[in-house]
């Protein structure tokens, strides 16, 4: 009888423990659900904090400007790829508006200051065309014509041909680029030019070639 009583007591304890295990399992599930909700809330708080920082003072202007520059950089890299292939990729610093280039041949980023004269011109040329293209696409202000003053003297023959091809593509888009240069090669590359020469009296003579 004593053993039977102990068995009943142990069975009662077993039932109580099983109920407690079930309660603990349910509480564990609730804990996991709450942890998931907490992570979600923390993520939303982080986003809200970031938005607050972006909206504070001039931060919104900076945030919007960086977003626009990313679109311009994308177009500039497309133009640069047409000219020199995949030698460079123009990048912008995570903070501010400092530019650099990633050089796949050496596997790391180069500062603009380390570029040669020709490389610097090509990067600037691509950015200028990309900015013009972006303004044109947004219809903010029509830009059908602009000038590029020199910079071509540091380019070799192949790069000059590539630049000329980009300029011809712009012409097909009904956009014209005026080039100020001393290079004779552009007489053959461009469909029309204005030749400015000095005569024996040092007077400038202007002649149109079409």
C-alpha positions as CSV (number, residue, x, y, z in Angstrom):
1,X,0.0,0.0,0.0
2,X,2.9,2.3,0.9
3,X,4.5,1.6,-2.5
4,X,1.2,2.2,-4.3
5,X,0.8,5.5,-2.5
6,X,4.3,6.5,-3.6
7,X,3.6,5.5,-7.2
8,X,0.4,7.6,-7.2
9,X,2.4,10.5,-5.7
10,X,5.0,10.2,-8.4
11,X,2.4,9.9,-11.1
12,X,0.8,13.1,-9.9
13,X,4.3,14.8,-9.9
14,X,4.8,13.4,-13.4
15,X,1.5,14.9,-14.6
16,X,2.4,18.2,-12.9
17,X,5.8,18.3,-14.6
18,X,4.3,17.5,-18.0
19,X,1.9,20.4,-17.6
20,X,4.8,22.6,-16.5
21,X,6.8,21.5,-19.5
22,X,3.9,22.4,-21.8
23,X,3.6,25.8,-20.1
24,X,7.3,26.4,-20.5
25,X,7.2,25.3,-24.2
26,X,4.4,27.8,-24.8
27,X,6.3,30.5,-23.0
28,X,9.4,29.7,-25.1
29,X,7.3,30.1,-28.2
30,X,6.0,33.4,-26.9
31,X,9.5,34.5,-26.1
32,X,10.7,33.7,-29.6
33,X,7.7,35.6,-31.1
34,X,8.5,38.6,-28.8
35,X,12.2,38.5,-29.8
36,X,11.2,38.6,-33.5
37,X,9.0,41.5,-32.8
38,X,11.7,43.3,-30.8
39,X,14.2,42.8,-33.7
40,X,11.6,44.2,-36.1
41,X,10.9,47.2,-33.9
42,X,14.7,47.8,-33.4
43,X,15.0,47.8,-37.2
44,X,12.2,50.3,-37.6
45,X,13.7,52.5,-34.8
46,X,17.0,52.4,-36.7
47,X,15.3,53.4,-39.9
48,X,13.4,56.2,-38.1
49,X,16.7,57.4,-36.5
50,X,18.4,57.4,-39.9
51,X,15.5,59.4,-41.5
52,X,15.6,61.8,-38.6
53,X,19.3,62.4,-39.2
54,X,18.6,62.8,-42.9
55,X,15.9,65.4,-42.3
56,X,17.8,67.4,-39.8
57,X,19.3,70.7,-41.1
58,X,21.1,70.4,-44.4
59,X,21.2,66.6,-44.2
60,X,18.2,66.2,-46.4
61,X,19.8,68.2,-49.2
62,X,23.0,66.2,-48.8
63,X,21.0,62.9,-48.9
64,X,19.1,63.9,-52.0
65,X,22.2,65.2,-53.7
66,X,24.1,62.0,-53.1
67,X,21.2,60.0,-54.5
68,X,21.2,62.2,-57.7
69,X,25.0,61.9,-57.9
70,X,24.7,58.1,-57.9
71,X,22.6,58.3,-61.0
72,X,25.1,60.6,-62.6
73,X,28.0,58.3,-61.7
74,X,26.2,55.4,-63.3
75,X,25.9,57.3,-66.6
76,X,29.5,58.5,-66.3
77,X,30.8,55.0,-65.9
78,X,28.8,53.9,-68.9
79,X,30.4,56.6,-71.0
80,X,33.9,55.9,-69.6
81,X,33.5,52.2,-70.4
82,X,32.6,53.1,-74.0
83,X,35.9,55.1,-74.2
84,X,38.5,52.9,-72.3
85,X,36.7,49.7,-71.5
86,X,36.7,48.5,-67.9
87,X,40.0,50.2,-66.9
88,X,38.3,52.5,-64.3
89,X,35.2,52.7,-62.3
90,X,34.4,56.2,-60.9
91,X,33.3,56.0,-57.2
92,X,32.1,58.5,-54.6
93,X,33.1,58.5,-50.9
94,X,30.6,57.3,-48.4
95,X,30.5,60.7,-46.8
96,X,30.9,63.9,-48.7
97,X,31.4,64.3,-52.5
98,X,35.0,63.2,-53.0
99,X,35.6,61.2,-56.1
100,X,38.0,58.3,-56.6
101,X,38.4,55.5,-59.2
102,X,38.6,51.8,-58.7
103,X,41.4,50.3,-60.8
104,X,40.7,46.5,-61.5
105,X,44.2,46.0,-62.8
106,X,45.7,46.7,-59.4
107,X,42.7,45.7,-57.4
108,X,42.2,48.8,-55.3
109,X,41.0,52.4,-55.2
110,X,43.1,55.3,-56.6
111,X,42.7,58.9,-55.6
112,X,42.0,61.4,-58.4
113,X,45.3,63.0,-57.7
114,X,47.2,59.9,-58.8
115,X,45.7,59.9,-62.3
116,X,47.7,61.0,-65.3
117,X,46.6,64.1,-67.2
118,X,44.9,62.0,-69.9
119,X,43.1,59.8,-67.3
120,X,42.0,62.9,-65.4
121,X,40.6,64.4,-68.5
122,X,38.6,61.3,-69.4
123,X,37.1,61.1,-66.0
124,X,36.1,64.7,-66.1
125,X,34.9,64.4,-69.6
126,X,32.6,61.4,-68.7
127,X,31.3,63.2,-65.6
128,X,30.5,66.4,-67.7
129,X,28.6,64.4,-70.3
130,X,26.8,62.4,-67.7
131,X,25.7,65.5,-65.9
132,X,24.5,67.0,-69.1
133,X,22.6,63.8,-70.0
134,X,21.0,63.7,-66.6
135,X,19.7,67.2,-66.8
136,X,18.4,66.5,-70.3
137,X,16.6,63.4,-69.2
138,X,14.9,65.1,-66.2
139,X,13.7,67.9,-68.6
140,X,14.9,70.3,-66.0
141,X,16.5,72.5,-68.7
142,X,17.3,71.6,-72.3
143,X,21.0,71.4,-73.0
144,X,21.5,71.0,-76.7
145,X,25.0,72.4,-77.0
146,X,28.0,72.9,-74.8
147,X,31.8,73.4,-75.1
148,X,34.8,71.4,-74.1
149,X,38.0,73.5,-73.9
150,X,41.2,71.5,-74.6
151,X,42.4,68.5,-72.7
152,X,42.7,66.3,-75.8
153,X,46.4,66.8,-76.2
154,X,47.2,64.1,-73.5
155,X,45.2,61.4,-75.3
156,X,46.7,58.9,-77.7
157,X,45.2,58.1,-81.2
158,X,42.9,55.2,-80.0
159,X,41.5,57.3,-77.2
160,X,40.9,60.2,-79.5
161,X,38.9,57.9,-81.8
162,X,36.9,56.6,-78.9
163,X,36.1,60.2,-77.7
164,X,35.1,61.1,-81.3
165,X,32.7,58.1,-81.4
166,X,31.1,59.3,-78.1
167,X,30.7,62.8,-79.6
168,X,29.1,61.3,-82.7
169,X,26.6,59.4,-80.5
170,X,25.7,62.7,-78.9
171,X,25.1,64.2,-82.4
172,X,22.6,61.3,-83.1
173,X,20.8,62.4,-80.0
174,X,20.5,65.9,-81.4
175,X,23.0,67.2,-78.9
176,X,26.1,69.1,-80.1
177,X,29.4,69.5,-78.4
178,X,31.8,72.4,-79.3
179,X,35.5,71.5,-78.9
180,X,38.2,74.1,-78.6
181,X,41.5,72.4,-79.5
182,X,44.8,72.8,-81.3
183,X,44.8,69.2,-82.5
184,X,44.7,68.8,-86.3
185,X,43.2,65.3,-86.0
186,X,39.8,66.7,-85.0
187,X,39.5,68.2,-88.5
188,X,39.0,64.7,-89.8
189,X,37.0,63.4,-86.8
190,X,34.4,66.2,-86.7
191,X,31.9,67.0,-89.4
192,X,32.4,70.8,-89.1
193,X,34.8,73.2,-87.5
194,X,35.8,76.9,-87.3
195,X,39.4,77.5,-88.0
196,X,41.0,80.5,-86.3
197,X,44.4,81.5,-87.6
198,X,46.7,84.5,-87.4
199,X,47.9,86.2,-90.6
200,X,51.2,88.0,-91.0
201,X,49.8,91.1,-89.2
202,X,48.9,88.9,-86.2
203,X,45.2,89.5,-86.9
204,X,42.9,86.5,-86.2
205,X,41.2,85.1,-89.3
206,X,38.1,83.0,-88.9
207,X,37.1,80.4,-91.5
208,X,34.2,78.0,-91.4
209,X,34.6,74.4,-92.7
210,X,31.5,72.2,-93.2
